[in-house]
Amino acid sequence: MTEPIPPLRAPRDVDLERPSAARMYDFFLGGETNWAVDRAAGEKAIELLPWVRDMARANRAFLRRAVHYCLAEGIEQFVDIGSGIPTVGNVHEVANGLNPRSKVVYVDNEPVAIAHGRVQLEQNGDPDRHAMVQADLRDPDHLWQQVLDTGILDPARPTALLAVAVLHFIPDTDRPQPALAEYRERLAPGSALVLSHGTLDKVTPDQQDSLDAYTRHYATTQNPLIWRSQAEFAEFAGEFELVEPGITWVPDWRPDPAIAPELRTSLADPAQSLIYAAVARKA
Ligand SMILES: C[S@@+](CC[C@H](N)C(=O)[O-])C[C@H]1O[C@@H](n2cnc3c(N)ncnc32)[C@H](O)[C@@H]1O
């Protein structure tokens, strides 16, 4: 198999020795922006948890529905933190479909995600409305300044801040809760926080061994997994008000029967997604 996949070679600062969450997620979703090390780790993950591709699809479908919700609520600006490697139905594409004035700033700390994100925006973005910045969720001052420096967003207007399937890569020692509190503080009234996060709250006894092995497997990648309980997840929303239906499994958050074919899953039970979802609003 040839690699890396066009149009880019690996950016200079990329770590190709260890698999990354961004590139494994791309592999789970059927993308081509991943290297042999990521595919090997992805195959191993699927061996341990055979429905992991369905988990990724269910999460991605939630992200789309949440973007639709925000647009329907009149929110036109998006900051997508931990946006990942561009895949089908990126936030700006979903948003453009409903609102051609919508604005999106993507943020990730993974060099491949940044490089491919920029290429994609060159191809189908609008430099006045879309940007991709390299920053770390754990450093809100720097991240927010980078976002503002794009000149794309008006911080006085409601903004949707997305932290979808990213907080579970940040251990408590790196203080994700205070970081989220800072972002909430900076958002204008009427803004929304879109969150999803892995959990082991409802693991069945027959899943336990696989999940222990899966967690140990992720610990060998650049992005070890930190599972959190529903109560811990709820803390990320802080004083924001959860919109209906509150915290759910990703497939259960305002399900839409018109789900895109590439994001359909065969999860027998929404709890099998192992991912909580929520959208919360600032009064
Ligand atoms: C599983 S992907 C999620 C992609 C997208 N948000 C989604 O849900 O479809 C997680 C992304 O978070 C990024 N990430 C992990 N830790 C991060 C951090 N500290 N700051 C910014 N991005 C981070 C990874 O590089 C990866 O692209």
The ligand as an ORCA input file, in Angstrom:
! r2SCAN-3c Opt
* xyz 0 1
  C     -11.480     11.610     17.698
  S     -10.987     13.083     16.909
  C     -12.516     13.979     16.882
  C     -12.745     14.764     15.607
  C     -14.063     15.527     15.554
  N     -14.158     16.462     16.675
  C     -15.239     14.597     15.602
  O     -15.766     14.356     16.706
  O     -15.649     14.062     14.564
  C     -10.136     13.925     18.251
  C      -9.302     15.102     17.786
  O      -8.895     15.850     18.945
  C      -7.570     16.315     18.709
  N      -6.947     16.636     19.995
  C      -6.539     15.771     20.970
  N      -6.025     16.466     22.001
  C      -6.114     17.785     21.684
  C      -5.739     18.999     22.343
  N      -5.170     18.974     23.547
  N      -5.972     20.180     21.714
  C      -6.552     20.207     20.480
  N      -6.928     19.094     19.809
  C      -6.708     17.901     20.398
  C      -6.917     15.156     17.981
  O      -5.754     15.577     17.289
  C      -8.033     14.705     17.053
  O      -7.971     15.382     15.822
*
